[in-house]
Amino acid sequence: MDLQFARHRRLRSSEGMRAMMRETFLRPEDFIYPIFVVEGENKRNAVASMPGVEQVSLDHLNTEMQELVDLGIRSVIVFGVPDYKDAVGSEAYHDHGIVQKAIRQIKESFPDLTVVADTCLCQYTDHGHCGVIEEGKILNDPSLDLLARTAVSQAKAGADIIAPSNMMDGFTAAIRKGLDENGFEDVPVMSYAVKYASAFYGPFRDAAHSTPQFGDRKTYQMDPANRLEAMREAESDVREGADFLIVKPALSYLDIMRDVKNSFNLPIVAYNVSGEYSMIKAAAQNGWVDEKAIVLEKLTSMKRAGADLIITYHAKDAARWLKEQ
Ligand code: PBG
């Protein structure tokens, strides 16, 4: 035959051959599992829009953590769902706030788990915005002091990593300074450096009770249409001392993840957000997609796009499936 073409199928001819040629792998150590902690006792509140996700009270937390450890998951990110909210989000930086209590308890019982603290105000403010407000405007600089206080109180409680998600300008610098001045120079900052104003956060706001009571987050979170802006955001966070860069959401932003990966020599973290999770759960419950196959495919695609770590609600299922394989 004189027709010349490449025979790519030679290298896909058997499972053995495909295993040899595989370029990207998932490990349970790649996953950071998000948990929602609530005040009170004996609570396991199912989150309706996120099948399989619950808010748990502290008396159930250790059972939950043991399950993760048994699956080989090494890290959690903690979101507090406080009972009390006010205009300045004071529960966020209270030494006995729900998040601080949860972090302390996890580190006491599971010292080897790496605990990431989400640092934001929106669950703690009565208006649901990520900063303080004056005349309907979300103020930047006054919010920074509160965020730094929150980070320091989380580090005091034992958080191994501080993950600021609020998108005020200068939050990484302010938090880094706060940590350093309080003796936490060894606590890294995992910055939500590139965070878009996304409709994919909808179910999370049910889980965390953090829906803004007026307006939206478009003056601080990014426009999904923008790529250069993502590079500017990442660049300033690197300059301000970030140790990790988060790209969020993940699935619709894999191009951005690759750009960030190629431009900065820091570990990249994909946040596989609530809406991305819930869409697959809903389709799977209807029998429309093969949940295991689709979840492992999408998590693999995030690593292929440049993620070193993935924050994902699928972590427990994925770790179980990886174990079975
Ligand atoms: C807090 C925060 C949000 C998410 C993580 N941290 C919500 C938001 O910005 O509105 C979303 C996570 C998800 O959708 O899974 N600012």
Residues whose N, C-alpha, C, O or C-beta is under 5 A from the ligand:
A	BS01	PBG	C120 C122 S165 F200 Y201 F204 V273 S274 G275
